[in-house]
Amino acid sequence: MSEDFLHYLWKYRLFASSLSTTYGEPIDIISPGIHNHNEGPDFSNARLRIGETLWAGNVEIHINSSDWIRHGHQNNPVYDSVILHVVLNHDMKQEIGTMPVAEIRENIDYRIYDAYKSFITSKNWVPCIHQIGSVDKEEVSLWLERMLIERLERKSEYIQDFLTLTGNDWEGVFYLMLARSFGFNLNALPFEMMARSLPFKVLAKHLDNPMQLEALIFGQAGLLDQYLTDPWPQQLFAEYSFLRKKYNLVPISPHLWRFMRMRPVNFPTVRLAQFASLLAGQVNLLSRVLECSNARDLIGVFDTAASGFWDTHYHFNKESANERKNLGHSSAVLLVINAVLPFMFVYGRAIADDELCNRALGYYMQIPGESNNITRQWKTAGMDTTTSFNSQALIGLKSDYCDKFRCLDCRIGNLLLRNPGQQAFL
């Protein structure tokens, strides 16, 4: 049995019988306190009635009471405010000062523990895949809202990195986020590296010149050199050579880009050209995005196509059949889901604009859910994946909770574990 499981029992007061101290005094848990995941006692600000006395303070939980000595708590003043030591086994002959100890091995509902063990040892796609359909839909809906917000908050971490990099320039952050998302997983990192090497303040000076934009972007991507034979890439290389010296730019390595096992329409060359086309003439792209009143208009902002040269090319030195290289609706939707809406949510929080945050969440409800291996599995389990609100939340639930067996931290897992007699745990 793990301490995490004991924390779970204490937090939700899931004991089969009333607790008492090793001296036989009854314990009434008025409030279990606030679960502390950092250094210090496991629960702070608990309120307990032990015997006839009302106590307020911290609670420490261990498997064995001797763990208190083993962990050196007796020498750490942080633990002086502990009012109760909760243990599975009281294995110490001598008490620790006057601190009450509660041994709970006889108070545990072992049906809950058996259910928990079945989860953390499960070989299923997610531990509760056979039980999740029995959970109240409203409870699931509330938890998925929490999952989406957690997912957006995690994305705020690299947005903060971008803010530092750009000197708190939100337009520069938006540019970096778009660039990374244009890489569509396989080329996300080189796209981001290219954008980091080409500051938006430099690029912004050339937004009214599509040729210079394409020269700067392909040049910093490391894909322009003197050996290109077609007149267009030769022109790009000549322009880039001048701009590179002007701005003292250093391109990334061309070997970072991945072309293998990819449809030609998704080649990084095509995506880079589409990215340049999107930015061309968009002096106020961020403002245009923030002014959209619905998801359809927002997606429409990214209705772009690569420049004419790419109609007959996937590579600079190799012609292909004539085909307009539009970004495509599905790709525009992914850009909005993975870059634009997280940016709107985090930006809204940063400027204390609740309306903007709520608008971002509302757009997720307007956009259909993605169809991928994870969402298809959830759909098979009976989960609603019709909106990107739910599909994004379920992707986060799978990666951050199910894959890590964080059933004790999951609202759905909690509801199932609290009623083990009603579930068929497999």
Order of alpha helices (4+ residues) and beta strands (2+ residues): alpha-beta-beta-beta-beta-beta-alpha-beta-beta-alpha-alpha-alpha-alpha-alpha-alpha-alpha-alpha-alpha-alpha-beta-beta-alpha-alpha-alpha-alpha-alpha-alpha
